[in-house]
Amino acid sequence: MKILHVNVLYPPFVWGGAERSVQTLAEALAHRGHQVWVLSQTPEPHPQKDLINGVHVIRWPTQNLYFPYPSRRPPAPLRLLWHSKDTLNPQVARKTLRLLQELQPDLVHTHLLIGFSVSVWWAVHRRRIPLVHTLRDHYLLCARSSMYKHGRNCKTICAACRPFVRPRREMSALVDGVIGPSRFILQRHLNFGYFPHAQWAVIPHGVEIPPETEIPPSPPIPPLRFGYLGRLDPYKGIELLLEVFHRWQEPSAELWIAGRSMPETYGLSLKDRYAHDRRIRWLGVVHPSELFQQIHVLVVPTLIHETLARVILEANAYGIPVIAAHRGGIPEEVREGETGFLFDPDRPETLEQWFRHIRKNPRILEPMRQKARRWGEAFSIDRMIEAHLDFYRRIVYHKHQDGPL
């Protein structure tokens, strides 16, 4: 099968988990003998082409006023113009039509469309090519892609976002199949009237399952080590985690933090604020296994309604239980009391309560390690790929039933 993936970024350009998920999917499909292309964007002024682990990568300069992830926040008038163009972008539509004519894919699979706009969907539909979309954030519902404003999660589409997202909802009628990594994110879009003609499936992220020989024994206690892995971002709840842990003056506990800050000054400010707390250790960017080999529990304190937290599944695969925020699709990943615990970010004391509970009952961690490991194995890359291929075949079949391509 000839498959074209479309995502705003592709490694080595990485902003979050979506890029890693798309890379995992694309490379696994290529490894199975499929012809795979990825269309993404570059901050450079000229288009680029790469061949990365069997995947043909095409990078376009952003067809908008600036790259979707600017190093500095642009002024409000410029942001307004950018979002207006990102609603429907005729330049992207024309370029996509030409690319589809050149590649002749059997199926197009879109992911994060920020910077491309849903004009990609129009072009794919115009060529009568089967079209699948994976919901990786709230881009279709919110100009900010987060549905989070003034410290609160939005329950509906706000008035400021409606002009930008109305065309996205209308264009979603062109999509043949939609994938939700969680039931939460899929149902949320369906409830708002998106994808009226699409077939749908829930396919969680796939993660590498390390062999038993690479799983180190649980580090000794004390000290009791909690860990954080991900982007240092206010939405991710890093400040909530630091405040709660710092307030919990437990000398035999540590907090190990791994991840990149964008902008870098934000991470530096956090380090300065908690420089006097010697229990907090800053690791910077590390391979996940380096953190998982050293901690007892991973904390995922996100404030927004995450589609799904890939890091939870990665931690479970290494036998690491979690304490995670009761947000978005996260409760679908956590078997409470067996592979981890859930807390309410609006009540920070509930996070501290789990810290205290584990500190008083450290013996619960070893059986939780075993259950987390077994749970993580259910999200292997092989299972994820098989689910995608089954869905692709179904979409292609039904597209052909509607008429010749």
C-alpha positions, 0 to 999 in steps of 0.5 A: 500500500502507498501511504502518505502521512501529513503532520506539521513536524517530523523528526528530527524536528520534535515538539511533542509526542505526536511527532514520535507517534507518527514516526513510529507508525510510519517506520513500522509500516515501511518496515512491513513493506509499504511505501510510506511518505510523510509531508511535514514543515520546515522553518527553512525557506526552501523545501527539503527531502529526506529518506529516514529509516525507509520513510520518504520525508517531504518538508515544505516551508510553512505556507503562512506568515511564520513557522507554527512554533515561533521562538518568540510569541508574535504580536496579537495582530500577526497571530490573528492573521496567521490563524485566519489563514490557517483556517483555509489555506488555498496555497496549501490546497494547490500544492497538495493537489500537485503532490498527490498527482505526483505520488498517487497514494492509495491512502492519505493519513493526516495528523496535526494540521496546524500550518497546513489547515484542513485545505489538505482534506479538500485536496485529498477529497478532490483527488478521490483518495481514501482519507483517514485523520487521527485526533492528536489534540483539539486543533479542530475545536480550538484556535489554541489547539488546547481548549484551555483558557484563563486557567480553565478547560473549556467545556464548549467552543468559545465565541473567539474560536468559532470563526476559525473552527467552523470551516474545520467542522464543515470540512470534516465531512470529507474525511472517510475515517477518523481515529481517536487514540482515546474514546474521550477525544473521539467522542468529544469531536463527534459530540460537536458534530464533526466527521458526520460521514466517517467510520471511526476507531479507537487505536491507542498509541503503540510503544516499544516493549523492552525485553525482560532482560532490559528491565532493571530491578526496582531501585532500593527505597529510600530515597523514594523517587518520583519522576516527570518526563515531558515538555516543561510547559505550564499546560503540562502541570509542571508548576503544580507538581513542583509546588506540591512536592516542595510543600511536602517536606519529606526528606526521604523523597526525591523528584527527578525531572526530565524534559525540554523547556520551550522557551528555555528561559521558562525552564531556567526560571523554574530551576531558579525558583526551586534551586534551594530544594536539594531533593529536586534533580533536573536531568534535561533531555534524556532517553526515557529508559534513563529515567525509568531505570532510576525512579519508582513512580512517574507523575503526569500532572497535566492540566489540560484534557490530553488526548492520551498520555503516551508517556504513561504507556511507556512507563508501564512498559518498563514496569513503572506505575504512575500518578496521573491527572484525571484529565481527558483520555488519561483515565482510560490508560490507568487501572487505578490501584493496580497500575497507578492512581488518579488525582484532581489537578483542581485539588492539588492536595489529592496529589500530595495524598498519593505521595504520602500514601506511597511513602507510608506503604512502599510495599505496594509498588512491587506488585504494581510494577508487575501489573503495570508491565503486563498492562503496558505490553497490551500497547505494543507497536505490533498491535497498534500497526495491525489495528491501523492496517485493518482500519486502512483496508476497511476505509479503502474498501468502502471508498471503492464501494462508493465508486472508482477512485 
